[in-house]
Amino acid sequence: MGILRQAGLAQPPIPSRANGDALLTVSPARRTLSGRLGGIACVLVSALALGTLCGCTSTATTKLRSVVPATLKGWVPIAYGNAQISVPSDWKVEYEQACWFMRTPGTVEVGPGGNGICAPYGGRAVPVVALGPRPALVKVTGGPRRSMNGLTLIRYLHSAAETSYFIPSLDVALTLIGEGAQQVLRTLTESPRSWVLASGPAPVVPSTWRSLSFAGVNFAVPATWPVLHYDTYGPPCGGGSPVFGTTGVFLDTDSKLAVSHCGELGYLSPKQATDGLSINRIPTQFFPASTRYGKCLRVHDLTACLATLYPYSVLVLRVSVPGRPKPVIVSIGLAGTGVVARTILYSLRPTG
């Protein structure tokens, strides 16, 4: 809660998520997100074409669900897509590896690409946890079900040493291998990303925040955040990095080629996710113009489309600004419950 207090924000409950690749329209809220919602913006039903927005609103009040992070003392949260787990801080983390290494005292494998334990195979004393996308060639429905932190889990694989679950509401799979891995299961919860991209009214920007502009985009951030300017052509914080590097605002004109100032994917110790904002004036080497984007949001006359690469603790968006020939790349750090990130996201608007 320390970060929330510094940012001038209260801990809100989480609104419901929008499903599919719909175009989501969010209007500014006339009150805070705490309590009950009245007048929820509707969602475009077509998941294939980004067409006309519906104009209807709901007058019914909705009881919002509060999400409390299930992180244990001395553990670090790790996110993939809409899901988050926590692991001991001395475990090792690998992102998008071809196979899973068993590193003591424990390993967590995150993202696509895992094809089981790498040789030589370890013993049951070394726990391995894998969090990633739904397996494409495995039937994941119809198995035994259980509940964990309000989520429904479907078990699709079980043996003496290994158990795999599919979580339908989060569209992720979780595999637990070896002794000690089962304790990670009780930390499973929704990630900050799921809250940031949920449907519902936009948060109210605190009066303690300040408004800035760059590359045709106005945005609001906590007044205490440093603002750093770069002129390098490289990935934004989050382009190839599982977490945002440092809390602050990074504004990049991309006028010359240089290496990134953020960490890269691979084998590393768990890193605590942080809030932050990075804006790159042009598409980068990690997110070129050909990068695939999924769901698009309409935010104050901006069109912000989500990059499908690296769905970890940084939200990367291609933002199209009216009157500008090329989009900008906006990266927002996803920490805590996502309230700071959501407030930044829905503060974006065209300059002028």
C-alpha beads as a LAMMPS data file, in Angstrom:
LAMMPS data file: protein, C-alpha beads

352 atoms
351 bonds

1 atom types
1 bond types

-500.0 500.0 xlo xhi
-500.0 500.0 ylo yhi
-500.0 500.0 zlo zhi

Masses

1 110.0

Atoms # bond

1 1 1 0.000 0.000 0.000
2 1 1 3.015 2.334 0.316
3 1 1 3.154 2.923 -3.454
4 1 1 -0.562 3.700 -3.558
5 1 1 -0.274 6.253 -0.776
6 1 1 2.705 7.916 -2.494
7 1 1 0.716 8.115 -5.720
8 1 1 -2.292 9.605 -3.918
9 1 1 -4.544 6.654 -4.737
10 1 1 -6.801 4.482 -2.632
11 1 1 -7.030 0.714 -3.094
12 1 1 -10.054 0.104 -5.349
13 1 1 -11.955 -3.090 -6.002
14 1 1 -11.569 -4.701 -9.408
15 1 1 -14.175 -4.288 -12.148
16 1 1 -15.155 -7.146 -14.427
17 1 1 -12.868 -7.982 -17.354
18 1 1 -13.907 -7.684 -20.954
19 1 1 -13.552 -10.930 -22.908
20 1 1 -12.268 -11.371 -26.452
21 1 1 -10.556 -8.948 -28.779
22 1 1 -13.304 -6.354 -28.505
23 1 1 -12.805 -2.632 -28.799
24 1 1 -13.348 -1.244 -25.321
25 1 1 -14.601 2.278 -24.711
26 1 1 -14.094 3.764 -21.256
27 1 1 -15.549 7.102 -20.215
28 1 1 -14.154 9.296 -17.438
29 1 1 -15.671 8.492 -14.051
30 1 1 -17.486 11.112 -12.028
31 1 1 -16.489 9.394 -8.810
32 1 1 -13.838 7.024 -7.526
33 1 1 -13.847 3.301 -8.307
34 1 1 -14.506 2.376 -4.685
35 1 1 -17.939 1.007 -3.851
36 1 1 -20.545 0.391 -6.533
37 1 1 -20.548 1.300 -10.202
38 1 1 -23.368 3.039 -11.976
39 1 1 -23.328 3.431 -15.744
40 1 1 -20.801 0.936 -17.101
41 1 1 -19.620 1.554 -20.655
42 1 1 -20.708 -1.220 -23.002
43 1 1 -18.316 -3.308 -25.090
44 1 1 -18.305 -3.838 -28.818
45 1 1 -19.509 -7.373 -29.436
46 1 1 -17.506 -8.044 -32.582
47 1 1 -14.123 -9.624 -31.874
48 1 1 -13.068 -9.576 -35.512
49 1 1 -13.541 -6.059 -36.809
50 1 1 -12.877 -2.809 -34.998
51 1 1 -16.123 -1.244 -36.100
52 1 1 -18.779 1.091 -34.745
53 1 1 -18.998 1.575 -31.003
54 1 1 -22.246 0.850 -29.240
55 1 1 -23.829 3.809 -27.505
56 1 1 -25.619 2.082 -24.676
57 1 1 -24.865 2.285 -20.976
58 1 1 -26.056 0.270 -18.011
59 1 1 -27.964 1.942 -15.195
60 1 1 -27.729 -1.057 -12.877
61 1 1 -25.296 -0.914 -9.994
62 1 1 -22.617 -3.599 -9.927
63 1 1 -20.887 -4.898 -6.832
64 1 1 -17.190 -4.877 -7.718
65 1 1 -14.906 -7.686 -6.665
66 1 1 -11.875 -6.762 -4.609
67 1 1 -8.642 -8.579 -5.428
68 1 1 -6.106 -8.955 -2.649
69 1 1 -2.633 -10.054 -3.796
70 1 1 -1.832 -13.488 -2.379
71 1 1 1.904 -12.834 -2.088
72 1 1 3.513 -14.364 1.005
73 1 1 6.169 -12.652 3.105
74 1 1 9.571 -12.949 1.420
75 1 1 7.998 -14.001 -1.893
76 1 1 7.888 -12.123 -5.204
77 1 1 4.851 -11.924 -7.533
78 1 1 5.309 -13.068 -11.136
79 1 1 2.705 -12.342 -13.789
80 1 1 1.753 -13.847 -17.110
81 1 1 -1.258 -12.465 -18.949
82 1 1 -4.221 -12.220 -16.586
83 1 1 -2.644 -14.521 -13.966
84 1 1 -0.169 -13.965 -11.167
85 1 1 1.629 -16.322 -8.802
86 1 1 4.284 -15.680 -6.165
87 1 1 7.492 -17.609 -5.494
88 1 1 10.270 -17.404 -2.894
89 1 1 12.723 -14.599 -3.652
90 1 1 15.672 -17.027 -3.905
91 1 1 14.083 -19.072 -6.708
92 1 1 15.231 -18.702 -10.312
93 1 1 13.007 -17.456 -13.119
94 1 1 13.229 -18.374 -16.814
95 1 1 11.139 -16.746 -19.535
96 1 1 10.146 -18.437 -22.790
97 1 1 12.677 -21.261 -22.631
98 1 1 12.569 -24.302 -24.918
99 1 1 12.650 -26.611 -21.885
100 1 1 12.686 -26.246 -18.105
101 1 1 15.852 -26.480 -16.021
102 1 1 15.612 -27.620 -12.421
103 1 1 17.655 -25.059 -10.512
104 1 1 17.910 -25.125 -6.760
105 1 1 16.210 -24.134 -4.554
106 1 1 13.385 -23.848 -7.097
107 1 1 12.535 -22.636 -10.593
108 1 1 9.566 -20.886 -12.148
109 1 1 9.128 -21.028 -15.929
110 1 1 7.037 -18.253 -17.459
111 1 1 5.540 -17.869 -20.899
112 1 1 5.286 -20.062 -23.994
113 1 1 7.913 -22.481 -25.270
114 1 1 8.208 -24.982 -22.422
115 1 1 8.486 -28.636 -23.492
116 1 1 9.046 -30.280 -20.139
117 1 1 12.105 -30.740 -17.965
118 1 1 15.505 -30.386 -19.669
119 1 1 18.005 -33.248 -19.379
120 1 1 19.602 -34.229 -17.092
121 1 1 16.401 -34.646 -15.136
122 1 1 16.414 -33.613 -11.486
123 1 1 14.799 -35.228 -8.523
124 1 1 11.541 -34.433 -6.797
125 1 1 13.415 -32.345 -4.233
126 1 1 13.734 -29.444 -6.721
127 1 1 10.363 -27.771 -7.327
128 1 1 9.493 -26.393 -10.767
129 1 1 6.458 -24.218 -11.464
130 1 1 5.391 -23.293 -15.008
131 1 1 2.909 -20.502 -15.794
132 1 1 2.026 -20.003 -19.429
133 1 1 -0.571 -20.128 -22.187
134 1 1 -3.235 -22.769 -22.594
135 1 1 -1.642 -25.898 -24.123
136 1 1 -2.654 -26.198 -27.770
137 1 1 -2.600 -30.004 -28.148
138 1 1 -3.956 -31.055 -24.763
139 1 1 -7.607 -31.388 -23.772
140 1 1 -7.950 -29.160 -20.732
141 1 1 -11.699 -29.351 -20.082
142 1 1 -13.720 -32.066 -18.380
143 1 1 -11.229 -32.834 -15.611
144 1 1 -11.665 -32.476 -11.845
145 1 1 -12.318 -28.928 -10.663
146 1 1 -11.212 -27.036 -7.601
147 1 1 -11.348 -23.468 -6.364
148 1 1 -8.429 -21.272 -5.349
149 1 1 -8.766 -17.624 -4.307
150 1 1 -12.112 -17.403 -6.069
151 1 1 -10.798 -18.921 -9.317
152 1 1 -11.926 -22.211 -10.860
153 1 1 -9.086 -24.596 -11.763
154 1 1 -9.511 -27.609 -14.065
155 1 1 -6.957 -30.360 -13.566
156 1 1 -5.911 -31.901 -16.895
157 1 1 -2.731 -33.758 -15.871
158 1 1 -1.854 -35.526 -12.645
159 1 1 0.874 -37.908 -11.477
160 1 1 2.877 -38.535 -8.335
161 1 1 5.298 -35.725 -9.191
162 1 1 3.376 -33.387 -11.506
163 1 1 0.005 -31.640 -11.612
164 1 1 -1.263 -29.275 -14.313
165 1 1 -4.276 -26.982 -14.165
166 1 1 -6.103 -24.819 -16.684
167 1 1 -7.714 -21.642 -15.336
168 1 1 -10.528 -20.747 -17.780
169 1 1 -11.264 -17.228 -16.533
170 1 1 -7.583 -16.261 -16.909
171 1 1 -6.877 -18.408 -19.994
172 1 1 -3.584 -19.718 -18.586
173 1 1 -2.106 -23.070 -17.538
174 1 1 -0.210 -23.741 -14.321
175 1 1 2.068 -26.784 -13.860
176 1 1 3.506 -27.843 -10.485
177 1 1 6.409 -30.318 -10.439
178 1 1 8.229 -31.780 -7.470
179 1 1 8.036 -31.338 -3.744
180 1 1 7.484 -27.768 -2.635
181 1 1 5.781 -26.644 -5.833
182 1 1 2.277 -27.109 -4.445
183 1 1 2.734 -24.227 -2.000
184 1 1 2.820 -21.828 -4.956
185 1 1 -0.735 -22.795 -5.876
186 1 1 -2.261 -20.877 -2.963
187 1 1 -0.724 -17.631 -4.302
188 1 1 -2.560 -17.869 -7.645
189 1 1 -4.644 -14.769 -8.324
190 1 1 -5.509 -12.269 -11.036
191 1 1 -2.648 -10.113 -12.294
192 1 1 -2.546 -6.309 -12.299
193 1 1 -2.985 -6.499 -16.103
194 1 1 -6.452 -8.010 -15.642
195 1 1 -7.505 -5.054 -13.495
196 1 1 -5.965 -2.412 -15.750
197 1 1 -7.811 -3.758 -18.808
198 1 1 -11.117 -4.415 -17.032
199 1 1 -14.291 -2.742 -18.248
200 1 1 -15.769 0.083 -16.237
201 1 1 -15.304 3.819 -15.754
202 1 1 -11.876 5.398 -15.789
203 1 1 -10.270 6.331 -12.458
204 1 1 -10.168 9.930 -11.316
205 1 1 -6.657 11.389 -11.620
206 1 1 -5.518 12.535 -8.147
207 1 1 -4.991 16.269 -7.698
208 1 1 -1.424 15.539 -6.530
209 1 1 -0.446 14.209 -9.960
210 1 1 0.973 16.358 -12.752
211 1 1 0.153 16.508 -16.444
212 1 1 2.869 16.109 -19.091
213 1 1 2.950 15.803 -22.869
214 1 1 5.204 14.082 -25.386
215 1 1 4.898 12.983 -29.026
216 1 1 1.357 14.320 -29.313
217 1 1 0.114 12.584 -26.151
218 1 1 -0.903 14.173 -22.844
219 1 1 -0.722 11.990 -19.741
220 1 1 -0.776 12.213 -15.946
221 1 1 1.738 10.697 -13.507
222 1 1 2.554 11.086 -9.808
223 1 1 4.325 14.399 -9.252
224 1 1 7.214 12.697 -7.444
225 1 1 8.232 10.577 -10.444
226 1 1 11.439 11.634 -12.226
227 1 1 11.228 12.425 -15.946
228 1 1 14.132 11.195 -18.085
229 1 1 14.669 11.977 -21.775
230 1 1 16.419 9.657 -24.244
231 1 1 17.306 9.830 -27.917
232 1 1 18.090 6.143 -28.450
233 1 1 16.466 3.703 -30.839
234 1 1 15.862 0.696 -28.614
235 1 1 13.119 -1.242 -26.867
236 1 1 10.853 0.520 -24.397
237 1 1 10.956 -0.586 -20.778
238 1 1 9.008 -3.785 -21.152
239 1 1 9.947 -4.508 -24.759
240 1 1 11.822 -7.735 -24.040
241 1 1 11.737 -7.123 -20.291
242 1 1 9.360 -8.912 -17.877
243 1 1 9.121 -5.959 -15.471
244 1 1 9.485 -2.200 -15.721
245 1 1 13.044 -1.293 -14.823
246 1 1 12.652 1.792 -12.626
247 1 1 9.739 3.864 -11.394
248 1 1 9.660 7.055 -13.436
249 1 1 8.805 8.546 -16.834
250 1 1 11.023 7.700 -19.828
251 1 1 10.523 9.771 -22.992
252 1 1 12.444 8.614 -26.063
253 1 1 12.776 10.377 -29.417
254 1 1 14.497 7.295 -30.933
255 1 1 16.829 9.433 -33.039
256 1 1 19.810 7.052 -32.834
257 1 1 20.452 3.364 -32.263
258 1 1 21.541 2.171 -28.821
259 1 1 21.034 -0.735 -26.450
260 1 1 18.057 -0.804 -24.119
261 1 1 18.166 0.687 -20.641
262 1 1 15.901 -2.131 -19.399
263 1 1 16.562 -5.768 -18.505
264 1 1 16.034 -8.636 -20.946
265 1 1 14.256 -11.973 -20.849
266 1 1 16.029 -15.134 -19.798
267 1 1 17.360 -16.733 -16.624
268 1 1 17.326 -14.390 -13.642
269 1 1 16.211 -13.917 -10.057
270 1 1 12.632 -12.784 -9.462
271 1 1 12.286 -9.018 -9.785
272 1 1 9.662 -6.945 -8.037
273 1 1 7.423 -5.279 -10.609
274 1 1 7.344 -1.481 -10.482
275 1 1 5.096 1.254 -11.810
276 1 1 6.400 3.494 -14.570
277 1 1 5.745 4.959 -17.997
278 1 1 7.791 4.912 -21.213
279 1 1 6.857 6.556 -24.508
280 1 1 8.802 5.871 -27.701
281 1 1 8.133 8.239 -30.575
282 1 1 8.567 5.552 -33.239
283 1 1 8.216 1.716 -33.309
284 1 1 11.281 0.072 -31.802
285 1 1 13.510 -2.896 -32.644
286 1 1 11.589 -5.018 -30.118
287 1 1 8.203 -3.714 -31.259
288 1 1 8.575 -2.897 -34.974
289 1 1 5.724 -1.793 -37.211
290 1 1 5.019 -5.456 -38.019
291 1 1 4.421 -6.408 -34.367
292 1 1 1.102 -8.164 -33.830
293 1 1 -1.429 -6.303 -31.712
294 1 1 -4.630 -7.588 -30.195
295 1 1 -7.437 -5.828 -28.368
296 1 1 -7.704 -2.090 -28.935
297 1 1 -8.967 0.507 -26.490
298 1 1 -10.539 3.878 -27.257
299 1 1 -9.201 6.377 -24.740
300 1 1 -10.047 10.068 -25.181
301 1 1 -9.915 9.935 -29.007
302 1 1 -6.773 7.783 -28.971
303 1 1 -6.696 4.207 -30.260
304 1 1 -4.417 2.076 -28.078
305 1 1 -3.785 -1.489 -29.264
306 1 1 -2.156 -4.088 -27.001
307 1 1 1.022 -5.850 -28.119
308 1 1 0.633 -9.616 -27.888
309 1 1 4.344 -10.160 -27.173
310 1 1 5.691 -10.301 -23.618
311 1 1 2.437 -10.283 -21.599
312 1 1 4.244 -9.945 -18.292
313 1 1 4.428 -6.989 -15.891
314 1 1 4.565 -4.260 -18.537
315 1 1 1.622 -3.185 -20.673
316 1 1 2.849 -2.254 -24.177
317 1 1 0.514 -0.376 -26.504
318 1 1 0.657 1.034 -30.014
319 1 1 -1.129 4.370 -29.688
320 1 1 -2.509 6.111 -32.767
321 1 1 -2.813 9.886 -32.332
322 1 1 -5.226 11.894 -34.512
323 1 1 -3.347 14.057 -36.993
324 1 1 -0.045 12.169 -36.644
325 1 1 1.092 9.838 -39.460
326 1 1 2.767 7.272 -37.194
327 1 1 1.758 5.725 -33.850
328 1 1 3.823 5.938 -30.683
329 1 1 4.737 3.035 -28.394
330 1 1 3.533 3.443 -24.803
331 1 1 4.727 1.066 -22.055
332 1 1 3.175 1.132 -18.579
333 1 1 4.551 -0.755 -15.588
334 1 1 2.116 -3.138 -13.873
335 1 1 2.716 -3.315 -10.133
336 1 1 0.607 -3.964 -7.043
337 1 1 -3.059 -4.216 -7.982
338 1 1 -2.646 -2.104 -11.125
339 1 1 -4.449 0.996 -9.845
340 1 1 -1.569 3.359 -10.725
341 1 1 -1.213 1.826 -14.200
342 1 1 -4.948 2.039 -14.884
343 1 1 -5.018 5.681 -13.854
344 1 1 -2.106 6.462 -16.196
345 1 1 -3.671 4.527 -19.055
346 1 1 -6.965 6.404 -18.918
347 1 1 -5.249 9.754 -18.474
348 1 1 -3.857 9.464 -22.022
349 1 1 -5.325 11.933 -24.477
350 1 1 -4.257 13.845 -27.622
351 1 1 -2.256 17.022 -27.056
352 1 1 -4.398 20.086 -27.494

Bonds

1 1 1 2
2 1 2 3
3 1 3 4
4 1 4 5
5 1 5 6
6 1 6 7
7 1 7 8
8 1 8 9
9 1 9 10
10 1 10 11
11 1 11 12
12 1 12 13
13 1 13 14
14 1 14 15
15 1 15 16
16 1 16 17
17 1 17 18
18 1 18 19
19 1 19 20
20 1 20 21
21 1 21 22
22 1 22 23
23 1 23 24
24 1 24 25
25 1 25 26
26 1 26 27
27 1 27 28
28 1 28 29
29 1 29 30
30 1 30 31
31 1 31 32
32 1 32 33
33 1 33 34
34 1 34 35
35 1 35 36
36 1 36 37
37 1 37 38
38 1 38 39
39 1 39 40
40 1 40 41
41 1 41 42
42 1 42 43
43 1 43 44
44 1 44 45
45 1 45 46
46 1 46 47
47 1 47 48
48 1 48 49
49 1 49 50
50 1 50 51
51 1 51 52
52 1 52 53
53 1 53 54
54 1 54 55
55 1 55 56
56 1 56 57
57 1 57 58
58 1 58 59
59 1 59 60
60 1 60 61
61 1 61 62
62 1 62 63
63 1 63 64
64 1 64 65
65 1 65 66
66 1 66 67
67 1 67 68
68 1 68 69
69 1 69 70
70 1 70 71
71 1 71 72
72 1 72 73
73 1 73 74
74 1 74 75
75 1 75 76
76 1 76 77
77 1 77 78
78 1 78 79
79 1 79 80
80 1 80 81
81 1 81 82
82 1 82 83
83 1 83 84
84 1 84 85
85 1 85 86
86 1 86 87
87 1 87 88
88 1 88 89
89 1 89 90
90 1 90 91
91 1 91 92
92 1 92 93
93 1 93 94
94 1 94 95
95 1 95 96
96 1 96 97
97 1 97 98
98 1 98 99
99 1 99 100
100 1 100 101
101 1 101 102
102 1 102 103
103 1 103 104
104 1 104 105
105 1 105 106
106 1 106 107
107 1 107 108
108 1 108 109
109 1 109 110
110 1 110 111
111 1 111 112
112 1 112 113
113 1 113 114
114 1 114 115
115 1 115 116
116 1 116 117
117 1 117 118
118 1 118 119
119 1 119 120
120 1 120 121
121 1 121 122
122 1 122 123
123 1 123 124
124 1 124 125
125 1 125 126
126 1 126 127
127 1 127 128
128 1 128 129
129 1 129 130
130 1 130 131
131 1 131 132
132 1 132 133
133 1 133 134
134 1 134 135
135 1 135 136
136 1 136 137
137 1 137 138
138 1 138 139
139 1 139 140
140 1 140 141
141 1 141 142
142 1 142 143
143 1 143 144
144 1 144 145
145 1 145 146
146 1 146 147
147 1 147 148
148 1 148 149
149 1 149 150
150 1 150 151
151 1 151 152
152 1 152 153
153 1 153 154
154 1 154 155
155 1 155 156
156 1 156 157
157 1 157 158
158 1 158 159
159 1 159 160
160 1 160 161
161 1 161 162
162 1 162 163
163 1 163 164
164 1 164 165
165 1 165 166
166 1 166 167
167 1 167 168
168 1 168 169
169 1 169 170
170 1 170 171
171 1 171 172
172 1 172 173
173 1 173 174
174 1 174 175
175 1 175 176
176 1 176 177
177 1 177 178
178 1 178 179
179 1 179 180
180 1 180 181
181 1 181 182
182 1 182 183
183 1 183 184
184 1 184 185
185 1 185 186
186 1 186 187
187 1 187 188
188 1 188 189
189 1 189 190
190 1 190 191
191 1 191 192
192 1 192 193
193 1 193 194
194 1 194 195
195 1 195 196
196 1 196 197
197 1 197 198
198 1 198 199
199 1 199 200
200 1 200 201
201 1 201 202
202 1 202 203
203 1 203 204
204 1 204 205
205 1 205 206
206 1 206 207
207 1 207 208
208 1 208 209
209 1 209 210
210 1 210 211
211 1 211 212
212 1 212 213
213 1 213 214
214 1 214 215
215 1 215 216
216 1 216 217
217 1 217 218
218 1 218 219
219 1 219 220
220 1 220 221
221 1 221 222
222 1 222 223
223 1 223 224
224 1 224 225
225 1 225 226
226 1 226 227
227 1 227 228
228 1 228 229
229 1 229 230
230 1 230 231
231 1 231 232
232 1 232 233
233 1 233 234
234 1 234 235
235 1 235 236
236 1 236 237
237 1 237 238
238 1 238 239
239 1 239 240
240 1 240 241
241 1 241 242
242 1 242 243
243 1 243 244
244 1 244 245
245 1 245 246
246 1 246 247
247 1 247 248
248 1 248 249
249 1 249 250
250 1 250 251
251 1 251 252
252 1 252 253
253 1 253 254
254 1 254 255
255 1 255 256
256 1 256 257
257 1 257 258
258 1 258 259
259 1 259 260
260 1 260 261
261 1 261 262
262 1 262 263
263 1 263 264
264 1 264 265
265 1 265 266
266 1 266 267
267 1 267 268
268 1 268 269
269 1 269 270
270 1 270 271
271 1 271 272
272 1 272 273
273 1 273 274
274 1 274 275
275 1 275 276
276 1 276 277
277 1 277 278
278 1 278 279
279 1 279 280
280 1 280 281
281 1 281 282
282 1 282 283
283 1 283 284
284 1 284 285
285 1 285 286
286 1 286 287
287 1 287 288
288 1 288 289
289 1 289 290
290 1 290 291
291 1 291 292
292 1 292 293
293 1 293 294
294 1 294 295
295 1 295 296
296 1 296 297
297 1 297 298
298 1 298 299
299 1 299 300
300 1 300 301
301 1 301 302
302 1 302 303
303 1 303 304
304 1 304 305
305 1 305 306
306 1 306 307
307 1 307 308
308 1 308 309
309 1 309 310
310 1 310 311
311 1 311 312
312 1 312 313
313 1 313 314
314 1 314 315
315 1 315 316
316 1 316 317
317 1 317 318
318 1 318 319
319 1 319 320
320 1 320 321
321 1 321 322
322 1 322 323
323 1 323 324
324 1 324 325
325 1 325 326
326 1 326 327
327 1 327 328
328 1 328 329
329 1 329 330
330 1 330 331
331 1 331 332
332 1 332 333
333 1 333 334
334 1 334 335
335 1 335 336
336 1 336 337
337 1 337 338
338 1 338 339
339 1 339 340
340 1 340 341
341 1 341 342
342 1 342 343
343 1 343 344
344 1 344 345
345 1 345 346
346 1 346 347
347 1 347 348
348 1 348 349
349 1 349 350
350 1 350 351
351 1 351 352
